[in-house]
Amino acid sequence: MRMQVNLTAGRKYFIALTYPWSFSENEEYLQTLEYKMKKRKDLYFNKETLIHSREGTWIITSGRPLHLLAISGPDCYAFPYEKYI
């Protein structure tokens, strides 16, 4: 892979080298995963929102959610539901 980036002195830049995956694709994937996991009795699955990003007008909207996923086998949890953090 090769990439050329023109940077301006005095500014801070963040570059992520990952497979292109949009936010909407990620949310769709998580919804599909959550739906499939609800049918499984042999796995524990829990998704919760930890925080929202500060994108856009954060006073009006809360931005994009950052999710925490907990996935484990039946031997790894003692109760069918864990309390929220």
ZIFENPE-V159636 format. One record per residue. N is the residue number from 1. RES is the residue in one letter. SS is DSSP state (2 for helix, 1 for strand, 0 for the rest). PHI is phi in degrees with one decimal (none if undefined). PSI is psi as a letter, one per 40 degrees, with the letter a starting at -180 (NA if undefined). Layout:
((N & RES & SS & PHI & PSI) (N & RES & SS & PHI & PSI))
This chain:
((1 & M & 0 & none & i) (2 & R & 0 & -135.1 & h) (3 & M & 0 & -146.5 & h) (4 & Q & 0 & -117.0 & h) (5 & V & 0 & -130.2 & h) (6 & N & 0 & -96.6 & h) (7 & L & 0 & -110.8 & i) (8 & T & 0 & -101.4 & h) (9 & A & 0 & -61.4 & i) (10 & G & 0 & 87.2 & e) (11 & R & 0 & -106.9 & i) (12 & K & 0 & -99.8 & h) (13 & Y & 0 & -125.2 & i) (14 & F & 0 & -124.0 & h) (15 & I & 0 & -122.4 & h) (16 & A & 0 & -110.1 & h) (17 & L & 0 & -105.7 & g) (18 & T & 0 & -135.3 & i) (19 & Y & 0 & -65.4 & h) (20 & P & 0 & -59.6 & h) (21 & W & 0 & -145.3 & h) (22 & S & 0 & -76.9 & i) (23 & F & 2 & -61.2 & d) (24 & S & 2 & -65.8 & d) (25 & E & 2 & -64.7 & d) (26 & N & 2 & -65.2 & d) (27 & E & 2 & -63.2 & d) (28 & E & 2 & -64.2 & d) (29 & Y & 2 & -62.4 & d) (30 & L & 2 & -64.2 & d) (31 & Q & 2 & -64.7 & d) (32 & T & 2 & -63.0 & d) (33 & L & 2 & -62.1 & d) (34 & E & 2 & -62.3 & d) (35 & Y & 2 & -62.3 & d) (36 & K & 2 & -65.8 & d) (37 & M & 2 & -72.1 & d) (38 & K & 2 & -63.9 & d) (39 & K & 2 & -78.8 & e) (40 & R & 0 & -86.3 & h) (41 & K & 0 & -97.5 & e) (42 & D & 0 & -93.9 & e) (43 & L & 1 & -130.2 & i) (44 & Y & 1 & -97.8 & h) (45 & F & 1 & -135.9 & h) (46 & N & 1 & -142.4 & h) (47 & K & 1 & -123.3 & h) (48 & E & 1 & -139.7 & i) (49 & T & 1 & -91.8 & h) (50 & L & 1 & -81.6 & d) (51 & I & 1 & -160.2 & i) (52 & H & 1 & -112.3 & i) (53 & S & 0 & -69.4 & i) (54 & R & 0 & -97.7 & f) (55 & E & 0 & -68.2 & i) (56 & G & 0 & 64.2 & a) (57 & T & 0 & -88.7 & g) (58 & W & 0 & -67.9 & e) (59 & I & 0 & -72.8 & d) (60 & I & 0 & -88.4 & d) (61 & T & 0 & -113.2 & i) (62 & S & 0 & -94.1 & e) (63 & G & 0 & 78.5 & a) (64 & R & 0 & -83.8 & i) (65 & P & 1 & -78.4 & i) (66 & L & 1 & -107.7 & h) (67 & H & 1 & -94.5 & i) (68 & L & 1 & -111.7 & h) (69 & L & 1 & -108.3 & h) (70 & A & 1 & -120.8 & h) (71 & I & 1 & -131.0 & h) (72 & S & 1 & -151.9 & i) (73 & G & 1 & -80.7 & i) (74 & P & 2 & -65.4 & d) (75 & D & 2 & -81.7 & e) (76 & C & 2 & -100.4 & e) (77 & Y & 0 & -140.7 & i) (78 & A & 0 & -96.3 & d) (79 & F & 0 & -122.7 & i) (80 & P & 0 & -68.9 & e) (81 & Y & 0 & -145.3 & h) (82 & E & 0 & -96.6 & i) (83 & K & 0 & -71.1 & i) (84 & Y & 0 & -66.2 & i) (85 & I & 0 & -71.6 & NA))
